[in-house]
Amino acid sequence: MDTIYALSSGALPSGVAVIRVSGPDAGHVVEATAGRLPNPRQATLCSIRSRNGSAIDRGLVFWFPGSASFTGEASAEFHLHGGRAVVDRMLDELAGFPGLRMAEAGEFSRRAFVNGKLDLTEAEGLADLIAAETEAQRVLALSQASGALKAIYDGWQQRLLHARAMIEAEIDFSDEEDVPGSVADQVWADMRDLLSAMEEHIAGAGRANAVREGFRIVIVGAPNAGKSSLMNALAGSEVAIVSDEPGTTRDIVETRLVIGGRLVLVADTAGIRETENAIEAEGVRRALVRAGDADLVLHLSDTGSWDDLSVPSGVPVWQILSKADLRERNSTAGLVTVSSKAEGGLESLFDSLLKHLDETIGRDLASLPTRQRHLDQLRRAVREIELSLDGFDAPLELRAEHLRAAGFNLGSITGQHTVEDILGVIFSEFCIGK
């Protein structure tokens, strides 16, 4: 492999800049620039010089020999002052070494995967950890990067392997006294339990998606019902235009909030009504489509009357009575009443949203499937196990083959069985230097 290098510490200027080098020539680079190889895995203060002896900077150097590194190969880190001129000079110096080149996006992590330092689920967890914006995203990503999913899928593969071994033992050695004679009692009961565990795991994908991509709240209602005012009140800033003129909002306006450590995407939509205006009619259509894809719909009315809203049965709809500051209201039992102008009811609405997030997403975020790639392979594995369980009259060899295919699908998630194109897609999500 080539020896690669990159700035790994992010945007400049900064207090400290970390430049990482990994590959067979890493040791030579350290000796040439720092004068010697430091003790392994110890921070050593060194004068960093070019090959012609001119000073570049003075900083800490770390040396990671052989497999004792993140990438699983000889690596080094230069911790320099984070000025642009310092970093540019060091990168120029590294570019002059024969056999060295700038790392591609995710190439350090990809080498760690190739060298067996982490599996694909852990690599994806690292990417999510770097991109995490909220506490919930951090918790979910850290769990995955620490090997929570790997442990689950490896455990399931071992159960499938054991089941196949039991079946093959009965096929090959059915006349031996020390081989169990009833596969049904010892294998298929465990496979039914495994199937239930996998289906329960898949059911958590919606929670994981709400954490990674954001919990989607859509505000709908008639024109001038106070949708944009509520949007601005929730966001704490003027993100949507507010006007007394009906039909001001024609397209969807979205803002990002953090509620209870979770990312929430709030969308303001066009007022729902019959209209001859083609542009406004398109806005109404988009509003209804977005409401159908929401995790929660806030249906506003300033009159106390709500038209039927056509959304899928699984989408919860809250009826919100708006503009509470304008008139007396007597029949508000069971309704959320808000005044965006006077800020009345907003605290209660936030409390209700927080409670709803706790109930739908939860706080136990460990071990949830986080990628569509995971779900596709998990569903294939579930189908194979179902086929093995349903094939009562099929030969044991065929039923064992379905279990083998299920294990293959699980291995594809962790990277035991994968192709170059998939690796390219996964690691291209990383930043350069990671």
matplotlib code that plots the C-alpha trace (Angstrom):
import matplotlib.pyplot as plt

x = [0.0, 1.0, 1.8, -0.9, -1.2, -3.8, -4.8, -7.1, -8.1, -10.5, -10.7, -7.9, -6.7, -6.9, -4.9, -3.5, -3.4, -3.0, -1.5, -1.7, 0.6, -0.1, 1.7, 5.0, 7.1, 5.6, 8.7, 11.0, 9.0, 9.2, 12.9, 13.5, 11.4, 11.7, 15.2, 14.3, 11.5, 9.9, 9.0, 5.9, 2.5, 4.2, 3.9, 7.4, 8.3, 10.3, 11.6, 10.0, 12.3, 12.3, 14.7, 17.1, 17.2, 15.0, 12.6, 8.9, 7.5, 8.0, 5.3, 4.4, 5.0, 3.4, 4.7, 2.4, 4.4, 2.8, -0.6, -0.7, -2.5, -5.9, -5.3, -3.5, -0.3, 2.7, 1.4, 2.4, 0.8, 2.3, 0.6, 1.6, 0.4, -2.8, -1.8, -2.5, 1.1, 2.5, 0.1, 0.6, 4.4, 4.2, 1.9, 4.1, 7.1, 5.2, 4.2, 7.9, 8.6, 8.6, 5.7, 3.6, 0.2, -2.7, -5.3, -8.8, -12.0, -12.3, -9.1, -7.6, -10.9, -11.0, -7.5, -8.6, -11.4, -9.1, -6.6, -9.3, -9.3, -13.0, -16.0, -18.3, -20.9, -18.1, -16.8, -20.3, -20.7, -17.5, -18.8, -22.1, -20.1, -18.2, -21.4, -23.4, -25.2, -27.3, -26.9, -29.1, -27.1, -23.9, -25.2, -26.5, -23.3, -21.0, -22.8, -22.4, -18.8, -18.0, -19.2, -22.8, -24.2, -21.2, -21.7, -25.4, -24.9, -21.9, -24.0, -26.8, -24.3, -23.0, -26.5, -27.1, -23.7, -24.6, -28.0, -26.4, -23.8, -26.6, -28.5, -25.4, -24.5, -27.9, -27.6, -24.1, -24.1, -27.7, -26.7, -24.2, -25.4, -23.8, -25.5, -28.8, -31.7, -34.2, -33.2, -36.7, -36.5, -32.9, -32.7, -36.0, -37.1, -34.0, -34.4, -38.0, -36.6, -33.9, -36.5, -38.5, -35.3, -34.5, -38.0, -37.9, -34.5, -35.8, -38.8, -36.4, -35.2, -37.8, -36.5, -32.9, -33.9, -35.7, -32.5, -30.1, -32.2, -34.5, -38.0, -40.3, -43.0, -45.3, -47.6, -50.7, -54.0, -56.2, -54.7, -54.0, -54.4, -51.1, -48.8, -45.9, -46.2, -46.0, -43.1, -41.2, -42.2, -40.8, -37.6, -37.1, -36.4, -38.1, -37.7, -41.0, -42.8, -45.9, -48.6, -52.4, -52.7, -54.0, -51.7, -48.4, -46.6, -46.6, -43.7, -42.4, -40.2, -38.2, -36.1, -34.0, -34.5, -33.1, -35.7, -34.5, -31.2, -32.9, -32.9, -36.4, -37.3, -40.3, -41.9, -44.3, -46.6, -49.1, -52.6, -54.9, -57.9, -59.5, -57.8, -57.8, -54.1, -51.9, -48.9, -50.9, -52.6, -49.1, -48.2, -51.3, -50.4, -46.9, -48.3, -50.5, -47.6, -45.3, -47.9, -48.3, -44.6, -44.4, -43.7, -46.2, -48.6, -49.7, -53.1, -53.8, -57.2, -58.0, -61.8, -62.0, -63.1, -60.9, -61.4, -60.6, -56.9, -56.0, -52.8, -51.8, -53.3, -50.0, -49.2, -50.4, -52.3, -52.6, -55.3, -53.9, -56.2, -54.3, -54.5, -55.7, -54.9, -57.6, -60.8, -62.3, -62.5, -64.8, -64.6, -60.9, -61.0, -58.6, -57.1, -53.6, -54.2, -51.4, -50.8, -47.6, -47.9, -48.4, -46.4, -49.3, -49.4, -46.0, -44.3, -47.1, -46.7, -42.9, -43.5, -46.0, -43.5, -40.8, -43.0, -44.0, -40.3, -39.6, -42.4, -41.7, -37.9, -37.1, -33.7, -32.3, -30.7, -28.1, -28.1, -30.6, -30.1, -29.1, -28.7, -30.9, -28.1, -28.5, -32.3, -32.1, -29.7, -31.6, -34.9, -33.2, -31.9, -35.3, -36.9, -34.3, -35.0, -38.7, -38.2, -36.2, -38.9, -41.7, -40.1, -41.4, -41.4, -38.3, -35.0, -32.8, -30.1, -32.3, -33.4, -29.8, -29.0, -31.6, -29.8, -26.5, -27.9, -29.2, -25.7, -24.3, -26.7, -25.7, -22.0, -22.7, -23.7, -20.5, -18.3, -17.4, -18.9, -18.9, -17.9, -15.6, -18.5, -20.2, -17.0, -16.5, -20.0, -19.6, -16.1, -16.9, -19.1, -16.1, -14.1, -10.5, -8.2, -10.5]
y = [0.0, 3.6, 5.7, 8.3, 11.5, 14.2, 16.9, 15.0, 17.8, 19.9, 23.5, 26.0, 28.1, 26.1, 25.8, 22.4, 20.7, 17.0, 15.5, 11.8, 9.5, 5.8, 3.2, 1.4, 4.5, 6.2, 5.4, 6.8, 10.1, 10.5, 9.9, 12.3, 15.1, 14.6, 13.2, 9.9, 7.5, 8.3, 5.6, 3.8, 5.4, 8.2, 11.9, 13.3, 16.9, 17.3, 20.0, 19.3, 20.0, 19.7, 17.2, 20.1, 21.0, 24.1, 24.4, 23.9, 23.9, 22.4, 20.0, 16.6, 13.4, 10.1, 6.8, 3.7, 0.7, -2.1, -3.2, -1.0, 1.8, 2.9, 1.7, -1.5, -0.5, 1.7, 5.2, 8.5, 11.8, 15.2, 17.6, 21.1, 24.7, 25.1, 28.0, 27.7, 28.5, 25.8, 23.1, 24.0, 23.9, 20.4, 19.1, 20.3, 18.6, 15.3, 15.6, 15.6, 12.2, 9.4, 7.0, 9.4, 10.8, 12.7, 10.4, 10.1, 10.6, 7.8, 6.1, 5.8, 4.1, 1.9, 0.6, 0.0, -2.2, -4.0, -4.7, -6.1, -3.3, -2.6, -4.0, -2.0, -1.3, 0.2, 2.2, 3.6, 4.4, 6.5, 8.4, 9.1, 10.1, 12.7, 14.0, 13.9, 17.2, 16.2, 14.2, 11.4, 11.1, 11.0, 8.2, 6.1, 6.6, 5.8, 2.6, 1.5, 2.6, 0.6, -2.6, -3.0, -4.0, -6.2, -8.1, -8.7, -9.8, -12.0, -13.7, -14.4, -15.8, -18.2, -19.4, -20.0, -21.8, -24.0, -24.9, -25.9, -28.0, -29.8, -30.5, -31.7, -33.9, -35.6, -36.0, -37.4, -39.4, -40.3, -43.8, -42.7, -43.0, -39.7, -37.5, -36.1, -37.5, -34.7, -31.6, -30.1, -29.9, -28.5, -26.3, -25.1, -23.8, -21.7, -20.5, -19.3, -17.4, -15.9, -14.9, -13.0, -11.3, -10.2, -8.9, -6.9, -5.5, -4.4, -2.7, -0.3, 1.1, 3.9, 5.1, 5.0, 7.0, 9.6, 10.1, 10.1, 12.1, 14.0, 13.6, 15.2, 17.5, 19.1, 22.1, 22.2, 24.1, 26.6, 29.9, 32.4, 29.8, 30.9, 28.2, 30.5, 32.3, 28.9, 27.9, 31.1, 30.7, 27.2, 28.2, 31.3, 33.3, 34.7, 31.7, 32.1, 35.1, 36.1, 38.2, 38.8, 38.1, 34.5, 32.2, 33.8, 30.5, 28.7, 26.2, 24.3, 26.1, 23.9, 24.5, 22.4, 22.3, 20.3, 19.1, 16.9, 16.2, 15.0, 16.6, 17.7, 19.0, 21.4, 22.2, 25.1, 24.4, 26.2, 26.8, 24.0, 25.2, 25.0, 27.5, 28.4, 29.6, 26.9, 27.8, 27.8, 24.6, 23.0, 24.3, 22.6, 19.3, 19.4, 20.2, 17.1, 14.9, 16.1, 15.6, 12.0, 11.4, 13.1, 11.5, 14.0, 16.5, 19.7, 20.6, 24.2, 26.0, 29.5, 28.8, 25.5, 23.6, 21.1, 19.6, 16.0, 15.5, 12.6, 11.1, 7.5, 5.9, 5.5, 9.3, 11.0, 14.3, 16.8, 19.4, 22.7, 25.7, 28.8, 32.6, 32.1, 35.8, 37.1, 35.9, 33.9, 30.2, 28.0, 24.6, 23.8, 20.6, 18.0, 20.5, 22.1, 25.9, 28.2, 31.9, 32.4, 36.2, 36.2, 32.9, 31.4, 27.6, 27.2, 25.8, 23.3, 22.4, 21.9, 19.7, 17.6, 17.3, 16.2, 13.6, 12.3, 12.1, 10.0, 7.7, 7.2, 7.4, 6.5, 7.0, 3.5, 4.0, 1.3, -1.5, -0.1, -0.7, 2.7, 2.2, 1.1, -1.3, -3.0, -3.3, -4.8, -7.5, -8.2, -8.6, -11.0, -13.0, -13.1, -14.4, -17.2, -18.2, -18.2, -20.4, -22.9, -23.0, -23.3, -26.1, -29.0, -31.5, -30.2, -32.1, -31.1, -30.2, -27.5, -26.1, -25.9, -24.0, -21.3, -20.9, -20.6, -17.9, -16.1, -16.1, -14.8, -11.8, -11.0, -11.2, -8.7, -6.2, -6.4, -6.7, -10.4, -10.7, -7.5, -6.0, -3.1, -0.9, -1.1, -0.2, 2.8, 4.1, 3.6, 5.2, 8.1, 9.5, 10.1, 13.3, 13.4, 12.6, 10.0]
z = [0.0, -0.5, 2.6, 3.0, 5.0, 5.7, 8.2, 10.6, 13.0, 11.0, 9.9, 10.3, 12.1, 15.4, 18.6, 17.5, 14.1, 13.8, 10.7, 10.4, 8.4, 7.8, 5.7, 5.3, 5.0, 8.1, 10.2, 7.6, 7.5, 11.3, 11.3, 8.5, 10.0, 13.8, 13.8, 15.5, 16.2, 19.6, 22.0, 20.8, 21.8, 23.8, 23.2, 22.4, 22.0, 18.8, 16.4, 13.1, 10.2, 6.4, 4.8, 4.1, 7.8, 7.9, 10.9, 10.2, 13.8, 17.3, 18.4, 19.7, 17.7, 18.2, 16.8, 16.4, 15.1, 13.2, 14.3, 17.4, 15.6, 14.4, 10.9, 11.9, 10.1, 11.0, 11.7, 13.1, 14.2, 14.2, 16.6, 15.4, 15.9, 14.0, 11.7, 8.0, 7.1, 9.5, 8.2, 4.5, 5.0, 6.6, 4.0, 1.3, 2.9, 3.1, -0.5, -1.4, 0.0, -2.6, -2.2, -0.1, -1.3, 0.2, 1.8, 0.1, 2.1, 4.7, 3.7, 7.2, 8.4, 5.3, 6.1, 9.6, 8.2, 5.8, 8.6, 10.9, 13.4, 13.0, 11.1, 8.8, 11.5, 13.7, 10.8, 10.1, 13.8, 13.6, 10.6, 12.5, 15.7, 13.7, 12.2, 15.4, 16.3, 19.2, 22.4, 21.1, 17.9, 19.9, 22.2, 19.2, 17.2, 20.1, 20.8, 17.2, 17.0, 20.2, 18.6, 19.9, 16.5, 15.8, 19.0, 18.2, 14.6, 15.5, 18.2, 15.8, 13.3, 15.9, 16.6, 12.9, 12.7, 15.6, 14.1, 10.8, 12.7, 14.5, 11.3, 9.4, 12.4, 12.2, 8.4, 8.4, 11.7, 12.4, 13.3, 15.9, 19.5, 20.7, 18.1, 19.1, 17.2, 17.3, 15.3, 15.7, 19.4, 19.6, 16.5, 15.3, 18.6, 18.9, 15.3, 16.1, 19.1, 16.9, 14.3, 17.0, 18.2, 14.6, 13.9, 17.2, 16.2, 12.8, 14.4, 16.1, 12.8, 12.9, 16.2, 14.9, 11.8, 13.9, 15.8, 12.9, 10.4, 12.7, 14.1, 11.5, 12.7, 10.1, 10.9, 8.7, 8.8, 7.0, 5.7, 8.5, 11.2, 12.8, 11.3, 10.5, 13.8, 15.7, 13.5, 14.5, 18.1, 18.3, 16.5, 18.5, 15.3, 12.2, 9.9, 8.2, 6.8, 8.8, 7.2, 7.5, 3.8, 3.3, 1.3, 2.2, 2.5, -0.8, -0.3, 2.6, 5.1, 7.4, 10.5, 12.8, 16.6, 19.4, 22.0, 24.8, 23.1, 19.9, 16.4, 15.4, 11.9, 12.0, 8.6, 8.0, 5.0, 2.7, 4.1, 3.1, 1.1, -2.4, -4.7, -8.4, -8.1, -9.6, -7.5, -4.2, -5.3, -5.7, -2.2, -0.8, -2.5, -1.1, 2.3, 2.3, 1.0, 3.7, 6.4, 5.2, 5.7, 9.1, 12.5, 14.0, 12.5, 14.3, 12.9, 13.7, 13.7, 15.0, 14.9, 16.8, 13.7, 12.0, 8.6, 8.0, 7.2, 4.9, 6.4, 6.9, 10.0, 11.7, 11.7, 14.9, 14.5, 17.3, 17.1, 18.1, 19.0, 17.9, 18.6, 22.1, 22.9, 20.6, 22.2, 25.0, 24.6, 26.6, 25.0, 25.2, 27.2, 25.8, 23.3, 23.2, 23.1, 22.1, 21.4, 19.5, 19.9, 23.7, 24.1, 25.9, 25.9, 24.2, 27.3, 27.6, 24.0, 24.4, 27.4, 25.4, 22.5, 24.9, 26.5, 23.0, 21.9, 25.1, 24.3, 20.6, 20.4, 24.0, 25.7, 25.4, 22.0, 22.0, 19.4, 16.9, 13.1, 11.7, 8.0, 5.1, 4.2, 7.5, 7.1, 3.6, 4.8, 8.0, 6.1, 3.7, 6.7, 8.3, 5.0, 4.8, 8.4, 7.7, 4.7, 6.8, 9.5, 7.0, 5.1, 7.3, 4.4, 2.7, 3.1, 6.0, 3.5, 1.9, 5.3, 6.4, 3.2, 4.1, 7.4, 5.7, 3.5, 6.6, 8.1, 4.8, 5.0, 8.5, 7.5, 4.7, 7.3, 9.3, 6.2, 6.3, 2.8, 0.8, -2.6, -3.5, -4.7, -1.3, 0.5, -1.8, -0.9, 2.8, 3.2, 0.9, 3.6, 5.8, 5.8, 4.6, 7.5, 9.0]

ax = plt.figure().add_subplot(projection="3d")
ax.plot(x, y, z, "-o")
ax.set_aspect("equal")
plt.show()
